[in-house]
Amino acid sequence: MEGASFSWKDNSCLFDLHLKVQYGTLVGVKGAIAAGKSSLLAAILGEINLVNGTIRQYVRSVSYAPQLPWIFADTIRNNILLGKVMDEERYKNVIKACCLDVDLQNFGKVADLMMIGDKGVNLSGGQKARISLARALYTDADLYLLDDPLAAVDPNVAKKIFDQCIGPRSLLREKTRILVTHQIHFLDEADQTILLTNSRIDEFYSEQPADDEQSNTTTEMNSSDDDKFNFKLKTATTDMNSIVKTETSTDGAVNWNVWFQLFTAPPLHWLGFFLSIILIFTAEAMYDFSNRWLSLWSAKSEKKQSSSFDAYVYLGLTLGTLIAALVRAGFLFYIMLCGSTYFHNQMLTGILYTSLRFFESNPSGRILNRVSKDQQAIDELLPLTLVDSIQYLVLTIGSVVIIGTINPWVLLILVPLTPIFWWLRRFYIRSSRQLKRLESVTRSPIYALFSSSLDGLTSIRAFQVQDDFMNMFMERIDTNSRAYFALLAAARWFSFQLSNMVSLLILVTAILAVALRHQINSSAAALTITYCITIVDLFQWAVRQSAEAENYMTSAERIHEYGQLVPENHKNNSTCSVLVQLPNDWPSQGIIEFKDYTFRYRPELDPVLKNLNLRIESKEKIGVIGRTGMIN
């Protein structure tokens, strides 16, 4: 760097930097908080804008360990490899150097195949930092940028990691390393040291590392017992107690309780449900009666047709139909939106008050899928689809009633068509409902990958694995698209079968209208033919929309599931015997006491605290020490 200044956006964050790093050296970077140490590494990675000066890099590849470890929901092994080919010897050396062998031993048989939750929720801060460091070390790069990787570990482990990973006798002894750290005693062994003050290089000097007894020996407790942790690479072990639970979908029809809760939601409850039924049939009755009145009016003689009474009646029926249709549509939308709001509030309450274990077991992308896409489905798509299906289904029933009233013989065709239609719809619904659930479930990994990739964008670019993540993203989109395509194909197949059935009804009606032309007046016959022509689109659209509404109800079902999450507060749980009634003024003193206390994170896991006996008196200051990630 020569006179280089950098900025994240508009304001500069690094000023007038002059820096030259030789290949194969260890460069230490120190400075106060917010002095610009992490920004310096970001500048080398090209993550911030160069404002003035020049920067030149003569390296082919860069490896990076960020200050905040980026951990995604997968196994420990996959987090370290990050899509690279397994080199067993190098992998074992990295595990040993990063002091992860002890932790993998504590994890049991699954070892490095243990599933990590979203953002490493089931790991300690030190374990996350060492996995992030192991990922950086496993990559064979020319330049290693290490942003305070020793901050989250205890001093003994920090010393061992420095000696084995970063120092002049470490795995990276022949590589160029830039180490940012607040533990400046490690910088005594650095080839060059940089002091950053107020976003500027205040000091830059080179040192000859002195031979120190501590540089060759490790002060790690129980270091003499390292050989007993002989890590063996496993290939066919599955984490049976994985913290990340597989998202499952229910089978069969949507529970009728979900339907009832949607239509009887506050504030109108059952009153709104009954009023909507009354409005539906009232609007349809007025529409059919207005058409029937027009048919009777046109059948009168020319002299009687000129009567203004019939015109006024028809005008009143038409206006009444218009008003009834508007009121019906508005009221149905109001009921549906009240239901979706009720479901949303239930889901929000369930998520806010449930146990933290829920967030550990469910990636953020899965939760985001339900609170965004599924909620959008019942907010926007379900009301439109359901109102359409109700309106057109009632119109279809009204059309059949009018046709049957004028020509009862037409109803004979409904005898074979009705059971065929019922079977087809049942067959289609059973398939499409499961396809819709599959489409919803396969959408969650897309959100999860997008969320985790956004958190680790700097690391992804630093390790140059953008293409790998794009391929992963496309694979998940393809998986979701396959389910969606199958859903669309099933809908088109069902539409074709409905068209055939309605065409048969039109054919029979037309033949009977011609055959019975002497028994039916021309206006009535014209009305039946008109209804038959319109029923083609009405019936097909009504049935398709009703099936689509039931598919969208799977989103309501998924949101309702989150609304039934068990809250963390178990005050009303009479089966819990360990809860006691505490006085209102508790705690009156700062005394903490444990008696034979054993604790585990989840019921299926081993205890992490065993038979703990401890009493802390009021106003005492207690220090807790121990190896990072150690189960005590």
C-alpha positions as semicolon CSV with decimal commas, in nm:
position;residue;x (nm);y (nm);z (nm)
1;M;0,000;0,000;0,000
2;E;0,124;0,347;-0,086
3;G;-0,075;0,642;0,046
4;A;-0,390;0,429;0,040
5;S;-0,717;0,558;0,188
6;F;-1,033;0,350;0,206
7;S;-1,400;0,408;0,283
8;W;-1,698;0,183;0,347
9;K;-1,941;0,429;0,193
10;D;-1,901;0,807;0,191
11;N;-1,668;0,870;0,485
12;S;-1,313;0,736;0,486
13;C;-1,226;0,475;0,749
14;L;-0,852;0,431;0,676
15;F;-0,617;0,716;0,588
16;D;-0,281;0,740;0,411
17;L;-0,161;0,384;0,468
18;H;0,195;0,291;0,377
19;L;0,253;-0,080;0,418
20;K;0,474;-0,347;0,265
21;V;0,447;-0,711;0,370
22;Q;0,712;-0,963;0,267
23;Y;0,613;-1,314;0,165
24;G;0,633;-1,578;0,438
25;T;0,631;-1,332;0,729
26;L;0,405;-1,292;1,031
27;V;0,262;-0,942;1,062
28;G;0,089;-0,844;1,385
29;V;-0,174;-0,570;1,394
30;K;-0,264;-0,408;1,724
31;G;-0,457;-0,103;1,833
32;A;-0,748;0,020;2,038
33;I;-1,108;-0,078;1,971
34;A;-1,242;0,086;1,652
35;A;-0,893;0,183;1,543
36;G;-0,949;0,023;1,201
37;K;-0,785;-0,319;1,240
38;S;-1,072;-0,519;1,085
39;S;-1,111;-0,251;0,818
40;L;-0,748;-0,305;0,720
41;L;-0,817;-0,673;0,652
42;A;-1,134;-0,579;0,465
43;A;-0,929;-0,342;0,250
44;I;-0,686;-0,623;0,163
45;L;-0,984;-0,844;0,073
46;G;-1,124;-0,570;-0,151
47;E;-1,443;-0,537;0,054
48;I;-1,415;-0,159;0,093
49;N;-1,356;0,114;-0,160
50;L;-1,011;0,250;-0,240
51;V;-1,036;0,631;-0,233
52;N;-0,674;0,741;-0,279
53;G;-0,336;0,581;-0,329
54;T;-0,255;0,234;-0,459
55;I;-0,271;-0,124;-0,334
56;R;-0,096;-0,417;-0,504
57;Q;-0,115;-0,783;-0,408
58;Y;0,117;-1,053;-0,540
59;V;-0,078;-1,351;-0,411
60;R;-0,290;-1,606;-0,591
61;S;-0,524;-1,694;-0,306
62;V;-0,634;-1,558;0,031
63;S;-0,772;-1,734;0,339
64;Y;-0,969;-1,547;0,604
65;A;-1,086;-1,601;0,962
66;P;-1,336;-1,323;1,051
67;Q;-1,366;-1,163;1,393
68;L;-1,723;-1,293;1,423
69;P;-1,706;-1,661;1,319
70;W;-1,936;-1,751;1,034
71;I;-2,099;-2,087;1,109
72;F;-2,379;-2,230;0,896
73;A;-2,623;-2,511;0,974
74;D;-2,434;-2,826;0,873
75;T;-2,181;-3,068;1,018
76;I;-1,853;-2,951;1,172
77;R;-1,668;-3,122;0,888
78;N;-1,858;-2,939;0,616
79;N;-1,807;-2,609;0,796
80;I;-1,432;-2,666;0,789
81;L;-1,405;-2,806;0,436
82;L;-1,640;-2,545;0,284
83;G;-1,688;-2,753;-0,031
84;K;-1,324;-2,849;-0,076
85;V;-1,199;-3,204;-0,134
86;M;-1,108;-3,400;0,179
87;D;-0,734;-3,432;0,238
88;E;-0,732;-3,662;0,540
89;E;-0,376;-3,591;0,655
90;R;-0,410;-3,214;0,629
91;Y;-0,754;-3,227;0,789
92;K;-0,623;-3,417;1,092
93;N;-0,329;-3,179;1,128
94;V;-0,563;-2,879;1,121
95;I;-0,797;-3,038;1,379
96;K;-0,500;-3,105;1,608
97;A;-0,347;-2,762;1,560
98;C;-0,673;-2,583;1,639
99;C;-0,721;-2,790;1,956
100;L;-1,049;-2,929;1,824
101;D;-0,953;-3,292;1,890
102;V;-1,051;-3,264;2,257
103;D;-1,388;-3,115;2,164
104;L;-1,458;-3,381;1,901
105;Q;-1,378;-3,645;2,161
106;N;-1,639;-3,488;2,392
107;F;-1,897;-3,494;2,115
108;G;-1,898;-3,874;2,122
109;K;-1,918;-4,110;1,827
110;V;-2,041;-3,847;1,581
111;A;-1,724;-3,637;1,638
112;D;-1,687;-3,394;1,346
113;L;-2,012;-3,519;1,187
114;M;-2,217;-3,354;1,460
115;M;-2,480;-3,118;1,321
116;I;-2,435;-2,753;1,410
117;G;-2,740;-2,532;1,448
118;D;-2,796;-2,205;1,267
119;K;-2,511;-1,962;1,353
120;G;-2,354;-2,228;1,576
121;V;-2,613;-2,207;1,854
122;N;-2,501;-2,539;2,006
123;L;-2,132;-2,442;2,020
124;S;-1,941;-2,226;2,265
125;G;-1,779;-1,905;2,150
126;G;-1,436;-2,066;2,161
127;Q;-1,548;-2,365;1,958
128;K;-1,696;-2,141;1,689
129;A;-1,376;-1,937;1,673
130;R;-1,160;-2,250;1,638
131;I;-1,383;-2,398;1,366
132;S;-1,357;-2,072;1,176
133;L;-0,979;-2,079;1,221
134;A;-0,966;-2,445;1,110
135;R;-1,153;-2,349;0,792
136;A;-0,892;-2,082;0,721
137;L;-0,602;-2,319;0,789
138;Y;-0,741;-2,604;0,579
139;T;-0,739;-2,381;0,272
140;D;-0,397;-2,384;0,105
141;A;-0,352;-2,012;0,038
142;D;-0,065;-1,766;-0,005
143;L;-0,201;-1,509;0,240
144;Y;-0,385;-1,572;0,568
145;L;-0,587;-1,292;0,727
146;L;-0,670;-1,376;1,089
147;D;-0,899;-1,128;1,264
148;D;-0,858;-1,179;1,639
149;P;-0,907;-1,560;1,638
150;L;-0,768;-1,595;1,993
151;A;-1,013;-1,359;2,168
152;A;-1,274;-1,625;2,251
153;V;-1,040;-1,890;2,395
154;D;-0,868;-1,916;2,731
155;P;-0,499;-1,815;2,762
156;N;-0,365;-2,171;2,765
157;V;-0,551;-2,275;2,450
158;A;-0,466;-1,940;2,290
159;K;-0,095;-2,006;2,347
160;K;-0,119;-2,355;2,203
161;I;-0,314;-2,237;1,898
162;F;-0,062;-1,961;1,833
163;D;0,230;-2,200;1,853
164;Q;0,067;-2,466;1,633
165;C;-0,126;-2,251;1,383
166;I;0,016;-1,901;1,355
167;G;0,362;-1,872;1,508
168;P;0,705;-1,919;1,348
169;R;0,701;-2,295;1,416
170;S;0,338;-2,356;1,318
171;L;0,158;-2,512;1,024
172;L;0,166;-2,174;0,847
173;R;0,532;-2,099;0,914
174;E;0,607;-2,067;0,541
175;K;0,297;-1,861;0,462
176;T;0,225;-1,491;0,487
177;R;0,010;-1,422;0,795
178;I;-0,153;-1,099;0,911
179;L;-0,278;-1,141;1,267
180;V;-0,508;-0,890;1,435
181;T;-0,511;-0,939;1,811
182;H;-0,547;-0,761;2,145
183;Q;-0,321;-1,019;2,311
184;I;-0,010;-0,827;2,222
185;H;0,231;-1,064;2,404
186;F;0,198;-1,295;2,103
187;L;0,334;-1,021;1,878
188;D;0,679;-1,063;2,032
189;E;0,729;-1,344;1,781
190;A;0,596;-1,145;1,484
191;D;0,830;-1,040;1,204
192;Q;0,653;-0,704;1,172
193;T;0,413;-0,520;1,401
194;I;0,164;-0,247;1,306
195;L;0,001;-0,010;1,553
196;L;-0,319;0,148;1,423
197;T;-0,441;0,469;1,585
198;N;-0,743;0,665;1,464
199;S;-0,750;0,473;1,134
200;R;-0,385;0,549;1,058
201;I;-0,065;0,347;1,090
202;D;0,100;0,507;1,391
203;E;0,393;0,265;1,418
204;F;0,537;0,007;1,184
205;Y;0,845;-0,181;1,289
206;S;1,019;-0,515;1,241
207;E;1,150;-0,732;1,519
208;Q;1,378;-1,030;1,543
209;P;1,186;-1,292;1,743
210;A;1,383;-1,396;2,049
211;D;1,408;-1,757;2,151
212;D;1,176;-1,809;2,440
213;E;1,113;-2,112;2,647
214;Q;0,741;-2,061;2,609
215;S;0,766;-2,060;2,231
216;N;0,860;-2,426;2,227
217;T;0,648;-2,548;2,512
218;T;0,280;-2,529;2,566
219;T;0,126;-2,430;2,896
220;E;-0,202;-2,597;2,814
221;M;-0,335;-2,783;3,114
222;N;-0,295;-3,156;3,075
223;S;-0,081;-3,105;2,764
224;S;0,105;-3,422;2,845
225;D;-0,215;-3,612;2,780
226;D;-0,258;-3,494;2,419
227;D;-0,170;-3,831;2,277
228;K;-0,471;-3,995;2,438
229;F;-0,702;-3,796;2,208
230;N;-0,642;-3,989;1,890
231;F;-0,893;-3,846;1,645
232;K;-1,010;-4,091;1,379
233;L;-1,194;-3,978;1,070
234;K;-1,543;-4,130;1,043
235;T;-1,733;-4,166;0,718
236;A;-2,064;-4,340;0,788
237;T;-2,181;-4,192;1,116
238;T;-2,507;-4,001;1,142
239;D;-2,586;-3,757;1,420
240;M;-2,897;-3,918;1,567
241;N;-2,935;-3,632;1,817
242;S;-2,901;-3,356;1,560
243;I;-3,007;-3,018;1,692
244;V;-3,148;-2,926;1,350
245;K;-3,478;-3,107;1,310
246;T;-3,607;-3,201;0,966
247;E;-3,911;-3,002;0,861
248;T;-4,201;-3,240;0,813
249;S;-4,543;-3,189;0,659
250;T;-4,872;-3,338;0,768
251;D;-5,071;-3,582;0,558
252;G;-5,433;-3,580;0,457
253;A;-5,686;-3,300;0,450
254;V;-5,642;-2,974;0,635
255;N;-5,799;-3,003;0,980
256;W;-6,151;-2,861;0,987
257;N;-6,058;-2,678;1,307
258;V;-5,822;-2,459;1,101
259;W;-6,109;-2,372;0,863
260;F;-6,342;-2,286;1,150
261;Q;-6,082;-2,068;1,323
262;L;-6,021;-1,881;0,999
263;F;-6,392;-1,801;0,942
264;T;-6,487;-1,746;1,307
265;A;-6,196;-1,524;1,408
266;P;-6,249;-1,216;1,627
267;P;-6,417;-0,972;1,637
268;L;-6,734;-1,119;1,481
269;H;-6,673;-1,488;1,563
270;W;-6,968;-1,711;1,459
271;L;-7,186;-1,411;1,368
272;G;-6,954;-1,326;1,082
273;F;-6,962;-1,686;0,958
274;F;-7,343;-1,701;0,945
275;L;-7,375;-1,353;0,792
276;S;-7,134;-1,449;0,514
277;I;-7,346;-1,757;0,429
278;I;-7,663;-1,544;0,420
279;L;-7,500;-1,284;0,194
280;I;-7,365;-1,552;-0,042
281;F;-7,706;-1,708;-0,108
282;T;-7,890;-1,374;-0,107
283;A;-7,669;-1,232;-0,383
284;E;-7,699;-1,550;-0,589
285;A;-8,079;-1,562;-0,548
286;M;-8,113;-1,204;-0,671
287;Y;-7,887;-1,273;-0,970
288;D;-8,078;-1,584;-1,079
289;F;-8,416;-1,423;-1,016
290;S;-8,321;-1,120;-1,228
291;N;-8,227;-1,349;-1,519
292;R;-8,544;-1,552;-1,476
293;W;-8,749;-1,233;-1,467
294;L;-8,586;-1,123;-1,794
295;S;-8,676;-1,460;-1,948
296;L;-9,041;-1,431;-1,836
297;W;-9,057;-1,070;-1,955
298;S;-8,925;-1,160;-2,301
299;A;-9,177;-1,447;-2,327
300;K;-9,475;-1,208;-2,298
301;S;-9,660;-1,068;-2,594
302;E;-9,532;-0,752;-2,758
303;K;-9,807;-0,544;-2,602
304;K;-9,732;-0,665;-2,249
305;Q;-9,358;-0,625;-2,302
306;S;-9,404;-0,249;-2,330
307;S;-9,526;-0,231;-1,969
308;S;-9,300;-0,014;-1,753
309;F;-9,367;-0,233;-1,449
310;D;-9,150;-0,517;-1,581
311;A;-8,870;-0,273;-1,666
312;Y;-8,874;-0,118;-1,318
313;V;-8,872;-0,461;-1,155
314;Y;-8,579;-0,574;-1,369
315;L;-8,392;-0,249;-1,297
316;G;-8,450;-0,292;-0,923
317;L;-8,333;-0,656;-0,936
318;T;-8,021;-0,559;-1,129
319;L;-7,928;-0,282;-0,885
320;G;-8,007;-0,511;-0,592
321;T;-7,783;-0,781;-0,743
322;L;-7,501;-0,529;-0,785
323;I;-7,528;-0,404;-0,427
324;A;-7,559;-0,756;-0,286
325;A;-7,253;-0,873;-0,483
326;L;-7,043;-0,578;-0,360
327;V;-7,152;-0,627;0,001
328;R;-7,088;-1,002;-0,024
329;A;-6,738;-0,960;-0,168
330;G;-6,642;-0,689;0,081
331;F;-6,774;-0,882;0,380
332;L;-6,602;-1,205;0,273
333;F;-6,270;-1,023;0,233
334;Y;-6,319;-0,865;0,575
335;I;-6,383;-1,205;0,735
336;M;-6,081;-1,359;0,561
337;L;-5,848;-1,074;0,661
338;C;-5,971;-1,092;1,021
339;G;-5,886;-1,462;1,012
340;S;-5,539;-1,407;0,866
341;T;-5,470;-1,133;1,124
342;Y;-5,579;-1,370;1,401
343;F;-5,350;-1,644;1,269
344;H;-5,061;-1,398;1,238
345;N;-5,104;-1,276;1,597
346;Q;-5,122;-1,633;1,722
347;M;-4,804;-1,724;1,534
348;L;-4,622;-1,413;1,657
349;T;-4,723;-1,486;2,017
350;G;-4,616;-1,849;1,981
351;I;-4,273;-1,757;1,841
352;L;-4,209;-1,483;2,098
353;Y;-4,303;-1,692;2,400
354;T;-4,174;-2,035;2,301
355;S;-3,854;-2,192;2,434
356;L;-3,513;-2,107;2,290
357;R;-3,486;-2,473;2,191
358;F;-3,729;-2,399;1,908
359;F;-3,486;-2,148;1,753
360;E;-3,196;-2,388;1,799
361;S;-3,380;-2,668;1,616
362;N;-3,524;-2,455;1,334
363;P;-3,299;-2,252;1,102
364;S;-3,393;-1,888;1,060
365;G;-3,475;-1,949;0,692
366;R;-3,742;-2,201;0,790
367;I;-3,906;-1,956;1,029
368;L;-3,871;-1,677;0,773
369;N;-4,049;-1,893;0,514
370;R;-4,357;-1,927;0,732
371;V;-4,377;-1,569;0,854
372;S;-4,328;-1,430;0,502
373;K;-4,439;-1,656;0,217
374;D;-4,704;-1,853;0,407
375;Q;-4,842;-1,538;0,571
376;Q;-4,849;-1,366;0,231
377;A;-5,047;-1,662;0,094
378;I;-5,326;-1,629;0,351
379;D;-5,316;-1,247;0,342
380;E;-5,342;-1,205;-0,036
381;L;-5,383;-1,528;-0,230
382;L;-5,624;-1,723;-0,007
383;P;-5,893;-1,449;0,020
384;L;-5,897;-1,390;-0,358
385;T;-5,904;-1,760;-0,436
386;L;-6,164;-1,848;-0,175
387;V;-6,398;-1,560;-0,267
388;D;-6,368;-1,654;-0,635
389;S;-6,442;-2,019;-0,564
390;I;-6,744;-1,936;-0,345
391;Q;-6,893;-1,689;-0,592
392;Y;-6,844;-1,905;-0,899
393;L;-6,951;-2,223;-0,723
394;V;-7,275;-2,059;-0,614
395;L;-7,321;-1,924;-0,969
396;T;-7,272;-2,277;-1,102
397;I;-7,530;-2,420;-0,862
398;G;-7,772;-2,141;-0,957
399;S;-7,719;-2,212;-1,327
400;V;-7,790;-2,584;-1,275
401;V;-8,107;-2,497;-1,081
402;I;-8,231;-2,265;-1,358
403;I;-8,154;-2,523;-1,629
404;G;-8,321;-2,798;-1,428
405;T;-8,630;-2,581;-1,365
406;I;-8,678;-2,514;-1,735
407;N;-8,576;-2,857;-1,866
408;P;-8,572;-3,127;-1,592
409;W;-8,449;-3,391;-1,837
410;V;-8,106;-3,224;-1,834
411;L;-8,062;-3,324;-1,473
412;L;-8,040;-3,689;-1,579
413;I;-7,689;-3,630;-1,710
414;L;-7,586;-3,521;-1,360
415;V;-7,651;-3,872;-1,227
416;P;-7,336;-4,023;-1,386
417;L;-7,138;-3,696;-1,390
418;T;-7,169;-3,621;-1,016
419;P;-6,989;-3,933;-0,885
420;I;-6,727;-3,900;-1,162
421;F;-6,666;-3,538;-1,069
422;W;-6,650;-3,622;-0,699
423;W;-6,392;-3,896;-0,761
424;L;-6,181;-3,673;-0,988
425;R;-6,179;-3,386;-0,740
426;R;-6,093;-3,616;-0,449
427;F;-5,813;-3,776;-0,651
428;Y;-5,676;-3,436;-0,754
429;I;-5,703;-3,276;-0,409
430;R;-5,518;-3,561;-0,238
431;S;-5,230;-3,521;-0,483
432;S;-5,220;-3,142;-0,514
433;R;-5,245;-3,087;-0,138
434;Q;-4,935;-3,296;-0,076
435;L;-4,757;-3,132;-0,368
436;K;-4,835;-2,790;-0,219
437;R;-4,698;-2,900;0,118
438;L;-4,389;-3,037;-0,054
439;E;-4,346;-2,707;-0,238
440;S;-4,369;-2,515;0,092
441;V;-4,122;-2,745;0,270
442;T;-3,866;-2,732;-0,014
443;R;-3,882;-2,351;-0,011
444;S;-3,741;-2,329;0,344
445;P;-3,385;-2,442;0,249
446;I;-3,373;-2,160;-0,008
447;Y;-3,444;-1,901;0,260
448;A;-3,201;-2,071;0,501
449;L;-2,916;-2,075;0,248
450;F;-2,981;-1,716;0,147
451;S;-2,980;-1,602;0,511
452;S;-2,661;-1,788;0,604
453;S;-2,485;-1,679;0,281
454;L;-2,572;-1,317;0,353
455;D;-2,410;-1,346;0,697
456;G;-2,093;-1,499;0,552
457;L;-2,068;-1,300;0,231
458;T;-1,717;-1,172;0,309
459;S;-1,590;-1,523;0,385
460;I;-1,753;-1,667;0,071
461;R;-1,579;-1,412;-0,147
462;A;-1,250;-1,448;0,040
463;F;-1,243;-1,826;-0,011
464;Q;-1,364;-1,783;-0,373
465;V;-1,650;-2,031;-0,334
466;Q;-1,915;-1,810;-0,497
467;D;-1,973;-2,067;-0,771
468;D;-2,018;-2,347;-0,516
469;F;-2,280;-2,150;-0,327
470;M;-2,452;-2,049;-0,650
471;N;-2,472;-2,418;-0,745
472;M;-2,612;-2,504;-0,401
473;F;-2,865;-2,224;-0,439
474;M;-2,969;-2,342;-0,786
475;E;-3,002;-2,702;-0,666
476;R;-3,243;-2,594;-0,393
477;I;-3,437;-2,378;-0,636
478;D;-3,456;-2,673;-0,877
479;T;-3,586;-2,896;-0,597
480;N;-3,855;-2,642;-0,515
481;S;-3,937;-2,585;-0,883
482;R;-3,987;-2,957;-0,944
483;A;-4,259;-2,965;-0,679
484;Y;-4,414;-2,646;-0,817
485;F;-4,408;-2,777;-1,176
486;A;-4,576;-3,100;-1,067
487;L;-4,840;-2,890;-0,889
488;L;-4,909;-2,685;-1,204
489;A;-4,918;-2,997;-1,422
490;A;-5,173;-3,158;-1,189
491;A;-5,388;-2,842;-1,207
492;R;-5,382;-2,845;-1,588
493;W;-5,475;-3,214;-1,597
494;F;-5,769;-3,150;-1,365
495;S;-5,879;-2,855;-1,581
496;F;-5,880;-3,075;-1,892
497;Q;-6,099;-3,337;-1,722
498;L;-6,345;-3,070;-1,608
499;S;-6,367;-2,931;-1,962
500;N;-6,466;-3,273;-2,091
501;M;-6,742;-3,307;-1,831
502;V;-6,887;-2,961;-1,895
503;S;-6,875;-3,015;-2,272
504;L;-7,085;-3,328;-2,224
505;L;-7,341;-3,128;-2,024
506;I;-7,361;-2,865;-2,301
507;L;-7,408;-3,134;-2,565
508;V;-7,695;-3,300;-2,376
509;T;-7,863;-2,963;-2,308
510;A;-7,845;-2,858;-2,672
511;I;-7,982;-3,193;-2,795
512;L;-8,272;-3,180;-2,549
513;A;-8,348;-2,816;-2,641
514;V;-8,386;-2,920;-3,004
515;A;-8,576;-3,240;-2,923
516;L;-8,821;-3,063;-2,691
517;R;-8,852;-2,743;-2,894
518;H;-9,233;-2,777;-2,907
519;Q;-9,265;-2,809;-2,530
520;I;-9,028;-2,526;-2,428
521;N;-9,074;-2,165;-2,536
522;S;-8,787;-2,006;-2,721
523;S;-8,691;-1,760;-2,444
524;A;-8,657;-2,039;-2,185
525;A;-8,455;-2,252;-2,428
526;A;-8,228;-1,954;-2,501
527;L;-8,179;-1,901;-2,125
528;T;-8,078;-2,265;-2,074
529;I;-7,833;-2,254;-2,364
530;T;-7,689;-1,924;-2,232
531;Y;-7,641;-2,071;-1,886
532;C;-7,480;-2,382;-2,036
533;I;-7,232;-2,173;-2,230
534;T;-7,139;-1,964;-1,926
535;I;-7,127;-2,268;-1,699
536;V;-6,823;-2,396;-1,892
537;D;-6,600;-2,125;-1,751
538;L;-6,791;-2,088;-1,424
539;F;-6,775;-2,453;-1,322
540;Q;-6,418;-2,508;-1,432
541;W;-6,292;-2,195;-1,259
542;A;-6,499;-2,260;-0,945
543;V;-6,367;-2,612;-0,899
544;R;-6,009;-2,515;-0,978
545;Q;-6,023;-2,221;-0,737
546;S;-6,179;-2,433;-0,464
547;A;-5,897;-2,685;-0,503
548;E;-5,643;-2,402;-0,507
549;A;-5,801;-2,254;-0,193
550;E;-5,758;-2,587;-0,016
551;N;-5,395;-2,591;-0,129
552;Y;-5,343;-2,241;0,012
553;M;-5,501;-2,359;0,335
554;T;-5,185;-2,563;0,390
555;S;-5,015;-2,225;0,451
556;A;-5,279;-2,144;0,712
557;E;-5,217;-2,490;0,858
558;R;-4,841;-2,423;0,881
559;I;-4,897;-2,083;1,046
560;H;-5,151;-2,237;1,284
561;E;-4,883;-2,492;1,380
562;Y;-4,652;-2,210;1,496
563;G;-4,944;-2,058;1,684
564;Q;-4,966;-2,375;1,894
565;L;-4,601;-2,370;2,008
566;V;-4,564;-2,455;2,376
567;P;-4,472;-2,138;2,570
568;E;-4,162;-2,132;2,784
569;N;-4,361;-2,025;3,090
570;H;-4,495;-2,340;3,255
571;K;-4,674;-2,175;3,546
572;N;-5,000;-2,338;3,448
573;N;-4,842;-2,681;3,405
574;S;-4,949;-2,880;3,709
575;T;-4,726;-3,175;3,610
576;C;-4,408;-2,975;3,675
577;S;-4,309;-3,051;4,035
578;V;-3,990;-2,845;4,059
579;L;-4,155;-2,504;4,036
580;V;-4,220;-2,326;4,364
581;Q;-4,421;-2,018;4,450
582;L;-4,172;-1,738;4,513
583;P;-4,239;-1,438;4,738
584;N;-4,302;-1,103;4,573
585;D;-3,982;-0,949;4,714
586;W;-3,760;-1,230;4,580
587;P;-3,465;-1,203;4,549
588;S;-3,393;-1,001;4,861
589;Q;-3,024;-1,106;4,875
590;G;-2,772;-1,193;4,605
591;I;-2,713;-1,550;4,721
592;I;-2,692;-1,833;4,467
593;E;-2,676;-2,195;4,579
594;F;-2,658;-2,520;4,383
595;K;-2,710;-2,857;4,551
596;D;-2,629;-3,174;4,351
597;Y;-2,725;-2,980;4,039
598;T;-2,713;-3,163;3,705
599;F;-2,795;-2,985;3,379
600;R;-2,832;-3,087;3,014
601;Y;-2,927;-2,876;2,713
602;R;-3,169;-3,126;2,562
603;P;-3,326;-3,445;2,704
604;E;-3,141;-3,669;2,457
605;L;-2,795;-3,528;2,538
606;D;-2,548;-3,606;2,814
607;P;-2,529;-3,369;3,111
608;V;-2,292;-3,073;3,078
609;L;-2,296;-2,999;3,452
610;K;-2,283;-3,295;3,689
611;N;-2,360;-3,294;4,062
612;L;-2,269;-2,930;4,104
613;N;-2,250;-2,808;4,464
614;L;-2,185;-2,437;4,497
615;R;-2,287;-2,150;4,722
616;I;-2,215;-1,788;4,634
617;E;-2,267;-1,548;4,920
618;S;-2,405;-1,200;4,886
619;K;-2,160;-0,936;4,755
620;E;-1,897;-1,197;4,666
621;K;-1,697;-1,167;4,346
622;I;-1,654;-1,504;4,177
623;G;-1,421;-1,588;3,890
624;V;-1,491;-1,890;3,667
625;I;-1,202;-2,046;3,473
626;G;-1,170;-2,352;3,252
627;R;-1,081;-2,472;2,907
628;T;-1,300;-2,346;2,621
629;G;-1,568;-2,594;2,525
630;M;-1,492;-2,830;2,810
631;I;-1,785;-3,022;2,962
632;N;-1,757;-2,997;3,339
